[in-house]
Every structure is written in C-alpha cells, then in structure tokens.
Amino acid sequence: MAESFKILSQAQLFVLPVSIYKVPSRPITQGGKTIQAIIKTMQLCNQSASTSIVKEINVVKKGESVSDKNRIAFWYTLNALESEVFPCGFTLEEGDSVVASNLNGVISISLFGVEMY
C-alpha cells in the first residue's frame, strides 16, 4: 500500500456548508483498490480583526448528509487574528468528506495527513 503525506485541503469557510475535502476515488484502471485517508492535523485561522465563529465541522460518510451524528465541532469561537491547531486521527474511506461552515468573519481551514492507496 503506497502512502502520500501531504496537504489534503486548504479552504476558506463560508456561511453555507461546503465540502472541504473528499477522499478521491481510484480509477478502475489502477487495480480497483480503494483510497483511504487519515487526517493528522486540522488548523483553523481567523483572519478577521474581531471574534469569529466556526458554525460546524462534520465528517460525513459517503452517501450520507451533514447531520448532528457526524458533527465534530459546533459553534467554535476563534478570537481576532487567532489560529488553532487540532491533532486528529480521522480515518476516512473513499467518498467520505469533511464539510464545514462559519457564522461570521474570514476563517480558513487546513487539513494535513496521508492518503493511502
């Protein structure tokens, strides 16, 4: 099994939930094995000069929707110009995704980890 350590995703959060990262599908021509990912670290950065709120972060299984059962963060406050780093260990399968949104301000999110295929 090959591994690729990398930046999995970097994005700005918006008021409406958006998929930040989705485990890619492996082309059938490459043996048909599935890809898995482990999110090792998540970083949130408030680029606003005032307090901002991350409305929610969800880890969503393929075929499911954002819901209370897959929420990992809710109404998380970041002070002005503050960054937070969260050690993780989320294991995702092909088609699973991380979905996030914010309430206000300019918040960016970065996911670091490994894809295995």
C-alpha positions as a Python dict, from the first residue, in 0.01 Angstrom:
ca = {
    (1, 'M'): (0, 0, 0),
    (2, 'A'): (150, 333, -110),
    (3, 'E'): (123, 643, 109),
    (4, 'S'): (126, 1008, 16),
    (5, 'F'): (179, 1256, 303),
    (6, 'K'): (51, 1597, 203),
    (7, 'I'): (-171, 1897, 249),
    (8, 'L'): (-510, 1737, 198),
    (9, 'S'): (-703, 2061, 171),
    (10, 'Q'): (-691, 2435, 230),
    (11, 'A'): (-1005, 2643, 201),
    (12, 'Q'): (-1195, 2943, 328),
    (13, 'L'): (-1515, 2874, 520),
    (14, 'F'): (-1846, 3026, 417),
    (15, 'V'): (-2188, 3057, 581),
    (16, 'L'): (-2329, 2763, 383),
    (17, 'P'): (-2169, 2422, 447),
    (18, 'V'): (-1915, 2327, 180),
    (19, 'S'): (-1707, 2015, 127),
    (20, 'I'): (-1353, 2100, 235),
    (21, 'Y'): (-1202, 1760, 148),
    (22, 'K'): (-1333, 1443, -12),
    (23, 'V'): (-1134, 1120, -32),
    (24, 'P'): (-1081, 1067, -405),
    (25, 'S'): (-1187, 760, -599),
    (26, 'R'): (-919, 544, -752),
    (27, 'P'): (-961, 484, -1126),
    (28, 'I'): (-1067, 127, -1210),
    (29, 'T'): (-769, 111, -1447),
    (30, 'Q'): (-538, 123, -1143),
    (31, 'G'): (-644, -205, -989),
    (32, 'G'): (-973, -101, -834),
    (33, 'K'): (-836, -77, -479),
    (34, 'T'): (-990, 197, -271),
    (35, 'I'): (-816, 502, -131),
    (36, 'Q'): (-821, 579, 240),
    (37, 'A'): (-709, 895, 418),
    (38, 'I'): (-603, 987, 769),
    (39, 'I'): (-636, 1349, 873),
    (40, 'K'): (-349, 1401, 1114),
    (41, 'T'): (-388, 1775, 1185),
    (42, 'M'): (-655, 2039, 1132),
    (43, 'Q'): (-575, 2410, 1159),
    (44, 'L'): (-827, 2693, 1181),
    (45, 'C'): (-720, 3054, 1125),
    (46, 'N'): (-934, 3361, 1196),
    (47, 'Q'): (-813, 3633, 963),
    (48, 'S'): (-1063, 3887, 1097),
    (49, 'A'): (-987, 4169, 1338),
    (50, 'S'): (-1280, 4053, 1551),
    (51, 'T'): (-1405, 3730, 1706),
    (52, 'S'): (-1535, 3479, 1451),
    (53, 'I'): (-1734, 3159, 1491),
    (54, 'V'): (-1693, 2828, 1312),
    (55, 'K'): (-2054, 2719, 1278),
    (56, 'E'): (-1981, 2348, 1231),
    (57, 'I'): (-1737, 2088, 1107),
    (58, 'N'): (-1869, 1747, 1005),
    (59, 'V'): (-1701, 1422, 897),
    (60, 'V'): (-1954, 1275, 654),
    (61, 'K'): (-1960, 913, 539),
    (62, 'K'): (-2007, 852, 166),
    (63, 'G'): (-2376, 862, 75),
    (64, 'E'): (-2482, 1045, 392),
    (65, 'S'): (-2564, 1410, 460),
    (66, 'V'): (-2445, 1662, 716),
    (67, 'S'): (-2626, 1589, 1043),
    (68, 'D'): (-2593, 1600, 1420),
    (69, 'K'): (-2446, 1248, 1426),
    (70, 'N'): (-2137, 1338, 1218),
    (71, 'R'): (-2062, 1679, 1368),
    (72, 'I'): (-1719, 1708, 1533),
    (73, 'A'): (-1725, 2082, 1612),
    (74, 'F'): (-2011, 2323, 1668),
    (75, 'W'): (-2016, 2696, 1732),
    (76, 'Y'): (-1639, 2713, 1796),
    (77, 'T'): (-1514, 3065, 1875),
    (78, 'L'): (-1184, 3197, 1745),
    (79, 'N'): (-1054, 3526, 1884),
    (80, 'A'): (-940, 3803, 1650),
    (81, 'L'): (-639, 3700, 1439),
    (82, 'E'): (-612, 3368, 1623),
    (83, 'S'): (-507, 3028, 1490),
    (84, 'E'): (-581, 2691, 1650),
    (85, 'V'): (-416, 2360, 1567),
    (86, 'F'): (-602, 2037, 1646),
    (87, 'P'): (-430, 1698, 1645),
    (88, 'C'): (-661, 1448, 1480),
    (89, 'G'): (-676, 1088, 1373),
    (90, 'F'): (-981, 1078, 1150),
    (91, 'T'): (-977, 776, 922),
    (92, 'L'): (-1178, 824, 605),
    (93, 'E'): (-1269, 588, 323),
    (94, 'E'): (-1317, 660, -45),
    (95, 'G'): (-1600, 912, -91),
    (96, 'D'): (-1607, 1029, 273),
    (97, 'S'): (-1572, 1404, 323),
    (98, 'V'): (-1513, 1687, 567),
    (99, 'V'): (-1777, 1960, 545),
    (100, 'A'): (-1756, 2293, 727),
    (101, 'S'): (-1911, 2639, 758),
    (102, 'N'): (-1869, 2958, 956),
    (103, 'L'): (-2106, 3210, 1107),
    (104, 'N'): (-1905, 3525, 1050),
    (105, 'G'): (-1557, 3658, 977),
    (106, 'V'): (-1288, 3524, 749),
    (107, 'I'): (-1183, 3176, 861),
    (108, 'S'): (-955, 2941, 673),
    (109, 'I'): (-912, 2570, 738),
    (110, 'S'): (-620, 2343, 652),
    (111, 'L'): (-618, 1964, 669),
    (112, 'F'): (-288, 1774, 676),
    (113, 'G'): (-250, 1400, 656),
    (114, 'V'): (-192, 1099, 439),
    (115, 'E'): (-372, 926, 154),
    (116, 'M'): (-315, 551, 124),
    (117, 'Y'): (-382, 356, -192),
}
